[in-house]
Amino acid sequence: MTLEHKRVLSDADFEPWFEKAQKLSQLFREIGMKYDVENTFAYPTIKPFKESKIGALGIPVEFGGPGGNILQISKVVSEMSRGDSAITLAYNMHFIMFGIAMANMSDEQNKYWGGRVCGGELIFGPFSEQRAGFSGLADTRAIPQPGGGWKLYGKKTWGTLSEAADIITSSATITDAEGNLPEAFEDRVSSEMMYIADWSVDEDGNGDGVRIEKSWNALGMHATGTHVIHFDGFFVPESGYICEARTGLFSSLEWASLMFASIYYGMSQRVLEESRAVLSKKTLGAVFGAVAASDVKVAGVGHIIDGVGDMACKVEQNRRILWQTCNDLIDGYEDEWPLELRVPYIGLAKTTVAANTTHMAQKAMSLVGGSAFRKGTIFERLYRDSCAAMYQPLNADQTYTYIGEYLLQPEELND
Amino acid sequence: MSVFKDADEVYKYIGGAFATAVSDPKFIEATKGTGLVIRLIQTDPDCEMIIDWEGQKVLTGAAADGVPSSVQLRMSSDNSNKFWQGKLNFTLAMAQRKVKLDGKRSLALKLLPLTPGIFESYLATLKAEGREDLIVS
């Protein structure tokens, strides 16, 4: 099936869901710095997040949810990200994977798994592998079992939310009984499946046929707890097969691109908020440099004024491109796009928001001054966290390649 | 060299399979109100068909000229032979530009649920015509 984008949940009925997001955002804001320093997932957020049931916002009415659409989910993700982008990036994994899975699952699967999400359970979905990230066909092998289903062997490198999730969706390539991958490229593409299964690990990250290697150590987004997942005989029943992975991913990539864009839109709001808070009050006293005056308030300095104005413009650009792209999908304007450009046109929202936000985070460091460079300030943290934006799909290079290829392609087919 | 001798063979087998499908009650029900009209353009041999689901008709060759369509599919005749048997990975073929799909996405998506039934119809047509040599294993 295809999950249609539509307007079901009214603005009034959406309000209580947004209030849940505001409460979680406040909690994330209060504890975010601590978990950035400790470089671990923000464990105290799991219980309130699950109890809020906000993860069920997008479940369609026919499967027991409120039927929130992609714009409404984008709004709650951005609001939480305004509180703390790293913690929200972890939970964002749930919204991405619920969207992709629901867009590709059968009605029967949606009813079962959607019902569990309505009960507060969370989904995560590690797809990238070491060799070629998100683009690489899965080297993780799904070996058919005599009684049906598959046992999985391999490694996924970006297991965000693995410590809080109850359900996994991921990809693996179905092999022969001996575990050999298909030799022909086309067969390999067709054999790469997307699946869904129960996920249960102990506090050390060990489960039945699976292990979380708690190895997260990166420049930014510390509080996501994005670990390596090892599969060593992890069982997926036949009922867990969703679809051919690439077909499923490409037909529903908006759930990744626009949810990541929502993270960085929220981050851009926070960069502006923090910059205003400092720059509206900061006084330099008597200075003799590029500016020479007896008492300088930075709020009166031309490049500071322009810099804050530029930031505010970028926040508004972010809002417009993100919300309009969501509306393009909901209202069917995507029908006007060439089919080959659907993925990069959706990706444009993410690449634009990401570029604006990384620019803003760097600009804030400059405008606020050297104090922003000190470890532990919100600005150096936003700067580090914003750098993650260049890696999530679609990144700018992928977006430009898709569009450039389309524009330069010959009329003849490739045969 | 194509698996088809000429355009007439394409019209007979692929066109024939569609002619059966468009008058099948389950396809009539599935396509009611969709406005789905497919223009299928093939190369080597060159040929062109209109598959009008709601109008329950298939037009081939010159009869298809200038007839409006809502979705356009373009591929070689060999790939078409594979595709309508369910033996061509559509996503990969699109990415490799072996298949070109134009039209409104919302309409193109309406074609997807129909494909398993079309595969059956095409395979049945080939078997009925004694053209097992065209069946891809």
Chai-1 contact restraints between the chains, C-beta under 6 A:
chainA,res_idxA,chainB,res_idxB,connection_type,confidence,min_distance_angstrom,max_distance_angstrom,comment,restraint_id
A,T2,B,L109,contact,1.0,0.0,6.0,A-B,restraint_1
A,E186,B,N89,contact,1.0,0.0,6.0,A-B,restraint_2
A,V189,B,N89,contact,1.0,0.0,6.0,A-B,restraint_3
A,V189,B,L92,contact,1.0,0.0,6.0,A-B,restraint_4
A,S190,B,N89,contact,1.0,0.0,6.0,A-B,restraint_5
A,R246,B,T91,contact,1.0,0.0,6.0,A-B,restraint_6
A,T247,B,T91,contact,1.0,0.0,6.0,A-B,restraint_7
A,E334,B,R105,contact,1.0,0.0,6.0,A-B,restraint_8
A,D335,B,K104,contact,1.0,0.0,6.0,A-B,restraint_9
A,D335,B,R105,contact,1.0,0.0,6.0,A-B,restraint_10
A,D335,B,S106,contact,1.0,0.0,6.0,A-B,restraint_11
A,L339,B,L101,contact,1.0,0.0,6.0,A-B,restraint_12
A,L339,B,R105,contact,1.0,0.0,6.0,A-B,restraint_13
A,L413,B,R97,contact,1.0,0.0,6.0,A-B,restraint_14
A,N414,B,Q96,contact,1.0,0.0,6.0,A-B,restraint_15
A,N414,B,R97,contact,1.0,0.0,6.0,A-B,restraint_16
A,N414,B,K98,contact,1.0,0.0,6.0,A-B,restraint_17
A,D415,B,S76,contact,1.0,0.0,6.0,A-B,restraint_18
